[in-house]
Amino acid sequence: MNSQTVYPEKGSIDVQLTPDEALALTGVEFNGNHKIKTEAQRKIRNAFEKKFDFNTPAR
């Protein structure tokens, strides 16, 4: 079984992150405040879900 994800179109997604969120994604830690990184990841995941329909079977 092949579990490769196929995206129907190449392109880009736009995500607005705060400077702290962008830094958190690079590995900078904010005194144990994981909410900053979690929020950035949530924003990226939501942008992907809006751009690509993951429920449609790959062609």
mmCIF file of the N, C-alpha and C atoms, coordinates in Angstrom:
data_MODEL
# 
_entry.id   MODEL 
# 
loop_
_atom_site.group_PDB 
_atom_site.id 
_atom_site.type_symbol 
_atom_site.label_atom_id 
_atom_site.label_alt_id 
_atom_site.label_comp_id 
_atom_site.label_asym_id 
_atom_site.label_entity_id 
_atom_site.label_seq_id 
_atom_site.pdbx_PDB_ins_code 
_atom_site.Cartn_x 
_atom_site.Cartn_y 
_atom_site.Cartn_z 
_atom_site.occupancy 
_atom_site.B_iso_or_equiv 
_atom_site.pdbx_formal_charge 
_atom_site.auth_seq_id 
_atom_site.auth_comp_id 
_atom_site.auth_asym_id 
_atom_site.auth_atom_id 
_atom_site.pdbx_PDB_model_num 
ATOM 1   N N  . MET A 1 1  ? 0.851   -1.183 0.000  1.00 0.00 ? 1  MET A N  1 
ATOM 2   C CA . MET A 1 1  ? 0.000   0.000  0.000  1.00 0.00 ? 1  MET A CA 1 
ATOM 3   C C  . MET A 1 1  ? 0.885   1.231  0.000  1.00 0.00 ? 1  MET A C  1 
ATOM 4   N N  . ASN A 1 2  ? 0.573   2.164  -0.863 1.00 0.00 ? 2  ASN A N  1 
ATOM 5   C CA . ASN A 1 2  ? 1.348   3.393  -0.961 1.00 0.00 ? 2  ASN A CA 1 
ATOM 6   C C  . ASN A 1 2  ? 0.610   4.493  -0.202 1.00 0.00 ? 2  ASN A C  1 
ATOM 7   N N  . SER A 1 3  ? 1.261   5.067  0.778  1.00 0.00 ? 3  SER A N  1 
ATOM 8   C CA . SER A 1 3  ? 0.612   6.100  1.593  1.00 0.00 ? 3  SER A CA 1 
ATOM 9   C C  . SER A 1 3  ? 1.129   7.492  1.263  1.00 0.00 ? 3  SER A C  1 
ATOM 10  N N  . GLN A 1 4  ? 1.597   7.668  0.040  1.00 0.00 ? 4  GLN A N  1 
ATOM 11  C CA . GLN A 1 4  ? 2.135   8.966  -0.371 1.00 0.00 ? 4  GLN A CA 1 
ATOM 12  C C  . GLN A 1 4  ? 0.995   9.970  -0.562 1.00 0.00 ? 4  GLN A C  1 
ATOM 13  N N  . THR A 1 5  ? 1.167   11.157 -0.048 1.00 0.00 ? 5  THR A N  1 
ATOM 14  C CA . THR A 1 5  ? 0.182   12.211 -0.208 1.00 0.00 ? 5  THR A CA 1 
ATOM 15  C C  . THR A 1 5  ? 0.461   12.952 -1.504 1.00 0.00 ? 5  THR A C  1 
ATOM 16  N N  . VAL A 1 6  ? -0.577  13.127 -2.313 1.00 0.00 ? 6  VAL A N  1 
ATOM 17  C CA . VAL A 1 6  ? -0.428  13.812 -3.589 1.00 0.00 ? 6  VAL A CA 1 
ATOM 18  C C  . VAL A 1 6  ? -1.183  15.129 -3.508 1.00 0.00 ? 6  VAL A C  1 
ATOM 19  N N  . TYR A 1 7  ? -0.488  16.214 -3.781 1.00 0.00 ? 7  TYR A N  1 
ATOM 20  C CA . TYR A 1 7  ? -1.118  17.527 -3.800 1.00 0.00 ? 7  TYR A CA 1 
ATOM 21  C C  . TYR A 1 7  ? -1.456  17.865 -5.239 1.00 0.00 ? 7  TYR A C  1 
ATOM 22  N N  . PRO A 1 8  ? -2.702  18.238 -5.501 1.00 0.00 ? 8  PRO A N  1 
ATOM 23  C CA . PRO A 1 8  ? -3.142  18.453 -6.874 1.00 0.00 ? 8  PRO A CA 1 
ATOM 24  C C  . PRO A 1 8  ? -2.443  19.612 -7.578 1.00 0.00 ? 8  PRO A C  1 
ATOM 25  N N  . GLU A 1 9  ? -1.954  20.557 -6.854 1.00 0.00 ? 9  GLU A N  1 
ATOM 26  C CA . GLU A 1 9  ? -1.295  21.698 -7.475 1.00 0.00 ? 9  GLU A CA 1 
ATOM 27  C C  . GLU A 1 9  ? -0.101  22.125 -6.629 1.00 0.00 ? 9  GLU A C  1 
ATOM 28  N N  . LYS A 1 10 ? 0.942   22.492 -7.309 1.00 0.00 ? 10 LYS A N  1 
ATOM 29  C CA . LYS A 1 10 ? 2.095   23.039 -6.589 1.00 0.00 ? 10 LYS A CA 1 
ATOM 30  C C  . LYS A 1 10 ? 1.802   24.513 -6.375 1.00 0.00 ? 10 LYS A C  1 
ATOM 31  N N  . GLY A 1 11 ? 2.367   25.068 -5.400 1.00 0.00 ? 11 GLY A N  1 
ATOM 32  C CA . GLY A 1 11 ? 2.128   26.469 -5.141 1.00 0.00 ? 11 GLY A CA 1 
ATOM 33  C C  . GLY A 1 11 ? 2.562   26.816 -3.745 1.00 0.00 ? 11 GLY A C  1 
ATOM 34  N N  . SER A 1 12 ? 1.976   27.841 -3.222 1.00 0.00 ? 12 SER A N  1 
ATOM 35  C CA . SER A 1 12 ? 2.359   28.282 -1.891 1.00 0.00 ? 12 SER A CA 1 
ATOM 36  C C  . SER A 1 12 ? 1.103   28.517 -1.063 1.00 0.00 ? 12 SER A C  1 
ATOM 37  N N  . ILE A 1 13 ? 1.317   28.559 0.223  1.00 0.00 ? 13 ILE A N  1 
ATOM 38  C CA . ILE A 1 13 ? 0.253   28.934 1.143  1.00 0.00 ? 13 ILE A CA 1 
ATOM 39  C C  . ILE A 1 13 ? 0.759   30.143 1.917  1.00 0.00 ? 13 ILE A C  1 
ATOM 40  N N  . ASP A 1 14 ? -0.151  30.959 2.327  1.00 0.00 ? 14 ASP A N  1 
ATOM 41  C CA . ASP A 1 14 ? 0.204   32.144 3.103  1.00 0.00 ? 14 ASP A CA 1 
ATOM 42  C C  . ASP A 1 14 ? -0.298  31.963 4.529  1.00 0.00 ? 14 ASP A C  1 
ATOM 43  N N  . VAL A 1 15 ? 0.608   32.176 5.460  1.00 0.00 ? 15 VAL A N  1 
ATOM 44  C CA . VAL A 1 15 ? 0.280   32.061 6.875  1.00 0.00 ? 15 VAL A CA 1 
ATOM 45  C C  . VAL A 1 15 ? 0.872   33.273 7.579  1.00 0.00 ? 15 VAL A C  1 
ATOM 46  N N  . GLN A 1 16 ? 0.059   33.960 8.359  1.00 0.00 ? 16 GLN A N  1 
ATOM 47  C CA . GLN A 1 16 ? 0.570   35.093 9.114  1.00 0.00 ? 16 GLN A CA 1 
ATOM 48  C C  . GLN A 1 16 ? 0.948   34.633 10.513 1.00 0.00 ? 16 GLN A C  1 
ATOM 49  N N  . LEU A 1 17 ? 2.230   34.746 10.818 1.00 0.00 ? 17 LEU A N  1 
ATOM 50  C CA . LEU A 1 17 ? 2.737   34.371 12.136 1.00 0.00 ? 17 LEU A CA 1 
ATOM 51  C C  . LEU A 1 17 ? 3.290   35.600 12.836 1.00 0.00 ? 17 LEU A C  1 
ATOM 52  N N  . THR A 1 18 ? 3.207   35.588 14.147 1.00 0.00 ? 18 THR A N  1 
ATOM 53  C CA . THR A 1 18 ? 3.873   36.633 14.910 1.00 0.00 ? 18 THR A CA 1 
ATOM 54  C C  . THR A 1 18 ? 5.370   36.337 14.877 1.00 0.00 ? 18 THR A C  1 
ATOM 55  N N  . PRO A 1 19 ? 6.199   37.327 15.157 1.00 0.00 ? 19 PRO A N  1 
ATOM 56  C CA . PRO A 1 19 ? 7.643   37.052 15.212 1.00 0.00 ? 19 PRO A CA 1 
ATOM 57  C C  . PRO A 1 19 ? 7.992   35.942 16.209 1.00 0.00 ? 19 PRO A C  1 
ATOM 58  N N  . ASP A 1 20 ? 7.328   35.907 17.345 1.00 0.00 ? 20 ASP A N  1 
ATOM 59  C CA . ASP A 1 20 ? 7.584   34.856 18.331 1.00 0.00 ? 20 ASP A CA 1 
ATOM 60  C C  . ASP A 1 20 ? 7.208   33.480 17.783 1.00 0.00 ? 20 ASP A C  1 
ATOM 61  N N  . GLU A 1 21 ? 6.084   33.388 17.061 1.00 0.00 ? 21 GLU A N  1 
ATOM 62  C CA . GLU A 1 21 ? 5.669   32.110 16.488 1.00 0.00 ? 21 GLU A CA 1 
ATOM 63  C C  . GLU A 1 21 ? 6.687   31.632 15.451 1.00 0.00 ? 21 GLU A C  1 
ATOM 64  N N  . ALA A 1 22 ? 7.167   32.534 14.622 1.00 0.00 ? 22 ALA A N  1 
ATOM 65  C CA . ALA A 1 22 ? 8.168   32.173 13.619 1.00 0.00 ? 22 ALA A CA 1 
ATOM 66  C C  . ALA A 1 22 ? 9.443   31.681 14.293 1.00 0.00 ? 22 ALA A C  1 
ATOM 67  N N  . LEU A 1 23 ? 9.873   32.362 15.332 1.00 0.00 ? 23 LEU A N  1 
ATOM 68  C CA . LEU A 1 23 ? 11.065  31.930 16.061 1.00 0.00 ? 23 LEU A CA 1 
ATOM 69  C C  . LEU A 1 23 ? 10.848  30.572 16.737 1.00 0.00 ? 23 LEU A C  1 
ATOM 70  N N  . ALA A 1 24 ? 9.672   30.354 17.273 1.00 0.00 ? 24 ALA A N  1 
ATOM 71  C CA . ALA A 1 24 ? 9.387   29.086 17.932 1.00 0.00 ? 24 ALA A CA 1 
ATOM 72  C C  . ALA A 1 24 ? 9.487   27.921 16.951 1.00 0.00 ? 24 ALA A C  1 
ATOM 73  N N  . LEU A 1 25 ? 9.101   28.144 15.695 1.00 0.00 ? 25 LEU A N  1 
ATOM 74  C CA . LEU A 1 25 ? 9.190   27.081 14.698 1.00 0.00 ? 25 LEU A CA 1 
ATOM 75  C C  . LEU A 1 25 ? 10.630  26.773 14.318 1.00 0.00 ? 25 LEU A C  1 
ATOM 76  N N  . THR A 1 26 ? 11.545  27.689 14.580 1.00 0.00 ? 26 THR A N  1 
ATOM 77  C CA . THR A 1 26 ? 12.958  27.435 14.291 1.00 0.00 ? 26 THR A CA 1 
ATOM 78  C C  . THR A 1 26 ? 13.655  26.726 15.443 1.00 0.00 ? 26 THR A C  1 
ATOM 79  N N  . GLY A 1 27 ? 12.951  26.558 16.558 1.00 0.00 ? 27 GLY A N  1 
ATOM 80  C CA . GLY A 1 27 ? 13.524  25.847 17.689 1.00 0.00 ? 27 GLY A CA 1 
ATOM 81  C C  . GLY A 1 27 ? 13.781  26.705 18.912 1.00 0.00 ? 27 GLY A C  1 
ATOM 82  N N  . VAL A 1 28 ? 13.555  28.005 18.804 1.00 0.00 ? 28 VAL A N  1 
ATOM 83  C CA . VAL A 1 28 ? 13.740  28.887 19.962 1.00 0.00 ? 28 VAL A CA 1 
ATOM 84  C C  . VAL A 1 28 ? 12.650  28.560 20.979 1.00 0.00 ? 28 VAL A C  1 
ATOM 85  N N  . GLU A 1 29 ? 13.047  28.420 22.235 1.00 0.00 ? 29 GLU A N  1 
ATOM 86  C CA . GLU A 1 29 ? 12.083  28.128 23.299 1.00 0.00 ? 29 GLU A CA 1 
ATOM 87  C C  . GLU A 1 29 ? 11.841  29.381 24.135 1.00 0.00 ? 29 GLU A C  1 
ATOM 88  N N  . PHE A 1 30 ? 10.613  29.556 24.537 1.00 0.00 ? 30 PHE A N  1 
ATOM 89  C CA . PHE A 1 30 ? 10.218  30.736 25.301 1.00 0.00 ? 30 PHE A CA 1 
ATOM 90  C C  . PHE A 1 30 ? 9.892   30.337 26.732 1.00 0.00 ? 30 PHE A C  1 
ATOM 91  N N  . ASN A 1 31 ? 10.929  30.065 27.525 1.00 0.00 ? 31 ASN A N  1 
ATOM 92  C CA . ASN A 1 31 ? 10.789  29.718 28.937 1.00 0.00 ? 31 ASN A CA 1 
ATOM 93  C C  . ASN A 1 31 ? 9.719   28.670 29.179 1.00 0.00 ? 31 ASN A C  1 
ATOM 94  N N  . GLY A 1 32 ? 9.727   27.647 28.340 1.00 0.00 ? 32 GLY A N  1 
ATOM 95  C CA . GLY A 1 32 ? 8.779   26.551 28.522 1.00 0.00 ? 32 GLY A CA 1 
ATOM 96  C C  . GLY A 1 32 ? 7.375   26.858 28.065 1.00 0.00 ? 32 GLY A C  1 
ATOM 97  N N  . ASN A 1 33 ? 7.145   27.980 27.399 1.00 0.00 ? 33 ASN A N  1 
ATOM 98  C CA . ASN A 1 33 ? 5.812   28.327 26.911 1.00 0.00 ? 33 ASN A CA 1 
ATOM 99  C C  . ASN A 1 33 ? 5.605   27.662 25.543 1.00 0.00 ? 33 ASN A C  1 
ATOM 100 N N  . HIS A 1 34 ? 5.018   26.468 25.563 1.00 0.00 ? 34 HIS A N  1 
ATOM 101 C CA . HIS A 1 34 ? 4.820   25.708 24.331 1.00 0.00 ? 34 HIS A CA 1 
ATOM 102 C C  . HIS A 1 34 ? 3.616   26.197 23.539 1.00 0.00 ? 34 HIS A C  1 
ATOM 103 N N  . LYS A 1 35 ? 2.815   27.073 24.130 1.00 0.00 ? 35 LYS A N  1 
ATOM 104 C CA . LYS A 1 35 ? 1.630   27.574 23.434 1.00 0.00 ? 35 LYS A CA 1 
ATOM 105 C C  . LYS A 1 35 ? 1.996   28.362 22.177 1.00 0.00 ? 35 LYS A C  1 
ATOM 106 N N  . ILE A 1 36 ? 3.134   29.031 22.197 1.00 0.00 ? 36 ILE A N  1 
ATOM 107 C CA . ILE A 1 36 ? 3.541   29.836 21.044 1.00 0.00 ? 36 ILE A CA 1 
ATOM 108 C C  . ILE A 1 36 ? 3.787   28.926 19.843 1.00 0.00 ? 36 ILE A C  1 
ATOM 109 N N  . LYS A 1 37 ? 4.551   27.864 20.033 1.00 0.00 ? 37 LYS A N  1 
ATOM 110 C CA . LYS A 1 37 ? 4.839   26.939 18.936 1.00 0.00 ? 37 LYS A CA 1 
ATOM 111 C C  . LYS A 1 37 ? 3.576   26.201 18.509 1.00 0.00 ? 37 LYS A C  1 
ATOM 112 N N  . THR A 1 38 ? 2.760   25.801 19.467 1.00 0.00 ? 38 THR A N  1 
ATOM 113 C CA . THR A 1 38 ? 1.525   25.080 19.157 1.00 0.00 ? 38 THR A CA 1 
ATOM 114 C C  . THR A 1 38 ? 0.593   25.940 18.313 1.00 0.00 ? 38 THR A C  1 
ATOM 115 N N  . GLU A 1 39 ? 0.495   27.209 18.631 1.00 0.00 ? 39 GLU A N  1 
ATOM 116 C CA . GLU A 1 39 ? -0.367  28.123 17.869 1.00 0.00 ? 39 GLU A CA 1 
ATOM 117 C C  . GLU A 1 39 ? 0.152   28.285 16.442 1.00 0.00 ? 39 GLU A C  1 
ATOM 118 N N  . ALA A 1 40 ? 1.452   28.392 16.266 1.00 0.00 ? 40 ALA A N  1 
ATOM 119 C CA . ALA A 1 40 ? 2.037   28.512 14.922 1.00 0.00 ? 40 ALA A CA 1 
ATOM 120 C C  . ALA A 1 40 ? 1.756   27.254 14.110 1.00 0.00 ? 40 ALA A C  1 
ATOM 121 N N  . GLN A 1 41 ? 1.911   26.100 14.724 1.00 0.00 ? 41 GLN A N  1 
ATOM 122 C CA . GLN A 1 41 ? 1.639   24.845 14.027 1.00 0.00 ? 41 GLN A CA 1 
ATOM 123 C C  . GLN A 1 41 ? 0.165   24.734 13.646 1.00 0.00 ? 41 GLN A C  1 
ATOM 124 N N  . ARG A 1 42 ? -0.714  25.190 14.521 1.00 0.00 ? 42 ARG A N  1 
ATOM 125 C CA . ARG A 1 42 ? -2.157  25.168 14.239 1.00 0.00 ? 42 ARG A CA 1 
ATOM 126 C C  . ARG A 1 42 ? -2.484  26.042 13.037 1.00 0.00 ? 42 ARG A C  1 
ATOM 127 N N  . LYS A 1 43 ? -1.873  27.228 12.977 1.00 0.00 ? 43 LYS A N  1 
ATOM 128 C CA . LYS A 1 43 ? -2.113  28.132 11.856 1.00 0.00 ? 43 LYS A CA 1 
ATOM 129 C C  . LYS A 1 43 ? -1.666  27.511 10.536 1.00 0.00 ? 43 LYS A C  1 
ATOM 130 N N  . ILE A 1 44 ? -0.520  26.847 10.552 1.00 0.00 ? 44 ILE A N  1 
ATOM 131 C CA . ILE A 1 44 ? -0.017  26.209 9.340  1.00 0.00 ? 44 ILE A CA 1 
ATOM 132 C C  . ILE A 1 44 ? -0.927  25.045 8.928  1.00 0.00 ? 44 ILE A C  1 
ATOM 133 N N  . ARG A 1 45 ? -1.331  24.230 9.890  1.00 0.00 ? 45 ARG A N  1 
ATOM 134 C CA . ARG A 1 45 ? -2.218  23.106 9.598  1.00 0.00 ? 45 ARG A CA 1 
ATOM 135 C C  . ARG A 1 45 ? -3.543  23.595 9.018  1.00 0.00 ? 45 ARG A C  1 
ATOM 136 N N  . ASN A 1 46 ? -4.114  24.649 9.584  1.00 0.00 ? 46 ASN A N  1 
ATOM 137 C CA . ASN A 1 46 ? -5.370  25.201 9.070  1.00 0.00 ? 46 ASN A CA 1 
ATOM 138 C C  . ASN A 1 46 ? -5.217  25.734 7.657  1.00 0.00 ? 46 ASN A C  1 
ATOM 139 N N  . ALA A 1 47 ? -4.078  26.376 7.366  1.00 0.00 ? 47 ALA A N  1 
ATOM 140 C CA . ALA A 1 47 ? -3.838  26.889 6.019  1.00 0.00 ? 47 ALA A CA 1 
ATOM 141 C C  . ALA A 1 47 ? -3.755  25.750 5.014  1.00 0.00 ? 47 ALA A C  1 
ATOM 142 N N  . PHE A 1 48 ? -3.105  24.646 5.387  1.00 0.00 ? 48 PHE A N  1 
ATOM 143 C CA . PHE A 1 48 ? -3.035  23.481 4.509  1.00 0.00 ? 48 PHE A CA 1 
ATOM 144 C C  . PHE A 1 48 ? -4.413  22.902 4.266  1.00 0.00 ? 48 PHE A C  1 
ATOM 145 N N  . GLU A 1 49 ? -5.216  22.802 5.324  1.00 0.00 ? 49 GLU A N  1 
ATOM 146 C CA . GLU A 1 49 ? -6.543  22.227 5.181  1.00 0.00 ? 49 GLU A CA 1 
ATOM 147 C C  . GLU A 1 49 ? -7.434  23.086 4.294  1.00 0.00 ? 49 GLU A C  1 
ATOM 148 N N  . LYS A 1 50 ? -7.253  24.389 4.315  1.00 0.00 ? 50 LYS A N  1 
ATOM 149 C CA . LYS A 1 50 ? -8.023  25.270 3.439  1.00 0.00 ? 50 LYS A CA 1 
ATOM 150 C C  . LYS A 1 50 ? -7.560  25.154 1.994  1.00 0.00 ? 50 LYS A C  1 
ATOM 151 N N  . LYS A 1 51 ? -6.258  24.973 1.781  1.00 0.00 ? 51 LYS A N  1 
ATOM 152 C CA . LYS A 1 51 ? -5.689  24.931 0.435  1.00 0.00 ? 51 LYS A CA 1 
ATOM 153 C C  . LYS A 1 51 ? -5.918  23.593 -0.254 1.00 0.00 ? 51 LYS A C  1 
ATOM 154 N N  . PHE A 1 52 ? -5.765  22.502 0.492  1.00 0.00 ? 52 PHE A N  1 
ATOM 155 C CA . PHE A 1 52 ? -5.848  21.165 -0.077 1.00 0.00 ? 52 PHE A CA 1 
ATOM 156 C C  . PHE A 1 52 ? -6.983  20.394 0.569  1.00 0.00 ? 52 PHE A C  1 
ATOM 157 N N  . ASP A 1 53 ? -7.746  19.685 -0.249 1.00 0.00 ? 53 ASP A N  1 
ATOM 158 C CA . ASP A 1 53 ? -8.831  18.857 0.263  1.00 0.00 ? 53 ASP A CA 1 
ATOM 159 C C  . ASP A 1 53 ? -8.280  17.456 0.496  1.00 0.00 ? 53 ASP A C  1 
ATOM 160 N N  . PHE A 1 54 ? -8.005  17.106 1.748  1.00 0.00 ? 54 PHE A N  1 
ATOM 161 C CA . PHE A 1 54 ? -7.395  15.823 2.065  1.00 0.00 ? 54 PHE A CA 1 
ATOM 162 C C  . PHE A 1 54 ? -8.404  14.676 2.026  1.00 0.00 ? 54 PHE A C  1 
ATOM 163 N N  . ASN A 1 55 ? -9.686  14.970 1.901  1.00 0.00 ? 55 ASN A N  1 
ATOM 164 C CA . ASN A 1 55 ? -10.693 13.911 1.869  1.00 0.00 ? 55 ASN A CA 1 
ATOM 165 C C  . ASN A 1 55 ? -10.931 13.384 0.462  1.00 0.00 ? 55 ASN A C  1 
ATOM 166 N N  . THR A 1 56 ? -10.446 14.081 -0.553 1.00 0.00 ? 56 THR A N  1 
ATOM 167 C CA . THR A 1 56 ? -10.608 13.657 -1.934 1.00 0.00 ? 56 THR A CA 1 
ATOM 168 C C  . THR A 1 56 ? -9.553  12.608 -2.271 1.00 0.00 ? 56 THR A C  1 
ATOM 169 N N  . PRO A 1 57 ? -9.968  11.457 -2.838 1.00 0.00 ? 57 PRO A N  1 
ATOM 170 C CA . PRO A 1 57 ? -8.980  10.437 -3.191 1.00 0.00 ? 57 PRO A CA 1 
ATOM 171 C C  . PRO A 1 57 ? -8.010  10.949 -4.259 1.00 0.00 ? 57 PRO A C  1 
ATOM 172 N N  . ALA A 1 58 ? -6.752  10.519 -4.168 1.00 0.00 ? 58 ALA A N  1 
ATOM 173 C CA . ALA A 1 58 ? -5.742  10.914 -5.151 1.00 0.00 ? 58 ALA A CA 1 
ATOM 174 C C  . ALA A 1 58 ? -6.038  10.275 -6.496 1.00 0.00 ? 58 ALA A C  1 
ATOM 175 N N  . ARG A 1 59 ? -5.719  11.020 -7.557 1.00 0.00 ? 59 ARG A N  1 
ATOM 176 C CA . ARG A 1 59 ? -5.965  10.489 -8.899 1.00 0.00 ? 59 ARG A CA 1 
ATOM 177 C C  . ARG A 1 59 ? -4.834  9.646  -9.362 1.00 0.00 ? 59 ARG A C  1 
# 
